[in-house]
Amino acid sequence: MKVNEEIKEKLLKNFEKWKKELNREIDYYLDLIKDAERVEYIMHSKKRLLLRLLRYFPIHRDYCYFCIMKDSGKFDTCMSCPYAKYHQECPQKCSDYAIIMKHLDMLYELIDKLYYYIGEEYEEDSREPFYQGENFRIFVEKLDDDLVKIIWEEYNEKDKEWKPYGRKLISRKEYEAVKHTFEQRVCEK
């Protein structure tokens, strides 16, 4: 099928308008992220941006060459649409378009429900590195004047990431003794 230049121009004009609106939306959320003073504000703004991107997804009739053809009188009904011959008429429940729209809606709902919860607060990482070997590492988190948490992590080759292996609470006195002994053994090697 040869391109109809008039239809192509309308399609491109719609995409240019879409691009301008989309860039305005992106800039708005990037400004919010730039001004954020807390990670939680960044996460909330990014979630809103992701949701806007899904709503701006250019799949509706203004961005469809064939819908523009129909609107321009090149054919009368969706039944006559060349796209429908392969993908069924878009308004039908089981058309490829309807399936794509259903999944976009599902993705929107998932991001809305799961990406960031209002009220989430991320803690600062107060762990101090204690030791790192090739496949394991140890962190220390000082909880208060008398208590220390030791955290072991193992490197998972399959996932290519560090994963928690174990945790143990010990007194500050025990920690100082273990630290001294451990440092001596490491220095001897």
C-alpha positions in Angstrom: 0.0 0.0 0.0 1.5 3.3 -1.1 1.6 6.1 1.5 -1.0 8.9 1.1 1.0 12.1 1.7 -2.0 14.0 3.1 -2.7 11.3 5.7 1.0 11.0 6.6 1.2 14.8 7.1 -1.9 14.7 9.5 -0.3 11.8 11.4 3.1 13.7 11.7 1.3 16.8 12.8 -0.5 14.9 15.5 2.8 13.3 16.6 4.5 16.7 16.7 1.7 18.0 19.0 2.0 14.9 21.1 5.8 15.3 21.4 5.4 18.9 22.5 2.8 18.0 25.2 4.8 15.0 26.3 8.0 17.0 26.7 6.1 19.6 28.7 4.9 16.8 31.0 8.4 15.3 31.3 9.9 18.6 32.1 7.4 19.3 34.8 8.2 16.0 36.6 11.9 16.4 36.1 11.7 19.8 37.7 9.9 18.2 40.7 12.7 15.6 40.9 15.4 18.3 40.6 13.9 20.3 43.5 13.3 17.2 45.7 15.0 17.2 49.0 14.0 13.6 50.0 14.2 10.3 48.1 10.5 9.8 48.8 9.6 13.0 46.8 11.7 11.6 43.9 9.9 8.3 44.0 6.5 9.9 44.1 7.3 12.2 41.2 8.8 9.4 39.2 5.7 7.3 39.8 3.5 10.2 38.6 5.7 10.6 35.5 5.5 6.8 34.7 1.7 7.0 34.9 1.6 10.1 32.7 3.8 8.4 30.1 1.4 5.5 30.0 -1.6 7.9 29.5 0.3 9.7 26.8 1.2 6.5 25.0 0.6 7.3 21.3 -1.7 4.4 20.3 -5.1 6.2 20.1 -6.9 7.1 16.9 -5.0 10.4 16.4 -1.8 8.4 16.0 -3.2 5.7 13.7 -2.6 6.1 10.0 -5.8 4.0 9.3 -8.1 5.9 11.7 -6.9 9.2 10.0 -7.7 7.6 6.6 -11.2 6.7 7.8 -11.8 10.2 9.3 -10.7 11.6 5.9 -13.3 9.6 4.1 -10.9 7.1 2.4 -13.2 4.3 3.7 -16.5 4.2 5.6 -16.3 1.7 8.5 -13.7 -0.1 10.6 -14.8 -3.3 8.8 -13.2 -1.8 5.6 -9.9 -0.9 7.4 -6.8 -2.5 6.0 -5.4 -2.9 9.5 -8.5 -4.8 10.6 -7.9 -7.5 8.0 -4.9 -8.6 10.1 -5.7 -7.4 13.6 -9.6 -7.3 13.7 -11.6 -4.1 14.1 -10.1 -2.1 17.0 -13.4 -1.6 18.9 -13.9 -5.3 19.2 -13.1 -6.9 22.5 -10.6 -9.4 21.1 -8.9 -7.2 18.6 -5.1 -6.8 18.9 -5.7 -3.1 19.7 -8.1 -4.0 22.6 -5.6 -6.5 24.0 -2.8 -3.9 23.9 -5.0 -1.3 25.6 -6.0 -3.8 28.2 -2.4 -4.5 29.0 -1.5 -0.8 29.1 -4.4 -0.3 31.6 -3.1 -3.3 33.7 0.5 -1.8 33.7 -1.0 1.5 34.7 -2.8 -0.1 37.6 0.3 -2.1 38.7 2.5 1.0 38.7 -0.2 3.0 40.5 -0.6 0.3 43.2 3.0 -1.1 43.6 5.6 1.4 42.5 5.5 3.7 45.5 3.2 3.9 48.4 2.3 7.3 49.9 3.9 7.4 53.3 6.9 5.2 52.5 10.0 6.4 54.3 13.4 5.2 53.4 16.0 4.9 56.1 19.5 6.2 55.8 22.0 3.3 55.4 23.9 3.5 58.7 26.0 0.4 58.0 29.8 0.7 58.1 31.9 -1.7 56.0 33.8 -4.1 58.2 35.4 -6.5 55.7 35.0 -7.5 52.1 36.3 -10.8 50.7 35.8 -12.1 47.1 32.4 -13.7 47.7 31.2 -12.2 51.0 31.3 -9.0 52.9 30.5 -7.9 56.5 28.9 -4.7 57.6 28.5 -3.3 61.1 25.5 -1.2 62.2 25.9 0.5 65.6 22.4 0.5 67.1 23.2 2.3 70.3 26.1 2.7 72.8 25.8 -1.0 73.9 24.5 -2.9 70.9 25.9 -3.6 67.4 24.4 -5.5 64.5 26.7 -7.6 62.3 25.4 -8.2 58.8 26.9 -10.8 56.4 26.2 -10.6 52.7 27.1 -13.2 50.1 27.7 -12.5 46.4 25.3 -14.5 44.3 27.0 -15.3 41.0 23.8 -16.3 39.2 22.0 -13.0 40.0 25.2 -10.9 40.0 24.3 -9.2 43.2 25.0 -9.1 46.9 22.3 -10.9 49.0 21.8 -11.0 52.8 23.3 -14.1 54.4 23.0 -13.5 58.1 22.6 -11.0 61.0 23.6 -11.1 64.6 23.2 -8.7 67.5 26.3 -8.5 69.8 27.4 -6.1 72.5 29.8 -3.3 71.7 32.4 -5.0 74.0 32.1 -8.3 72.0 32.3 -6.3 68.7 35.5 -4.5 69.8 37.1 -7.9 70.8 36.1 -9.5 67.5 37.2 -6.5 65.5 40.6 -6.5 67.1 41.1 -10.3 66.6 39.8 -10.2 63.0 42.1 -7.3 62.1 45.1 -9.1 63.5 44.3 -12.2 61.4 43.8 -10.2 58.3 47.0 -8.4 58.8 48.9 -11.7 59.3 47.8 -13.0 55.9 
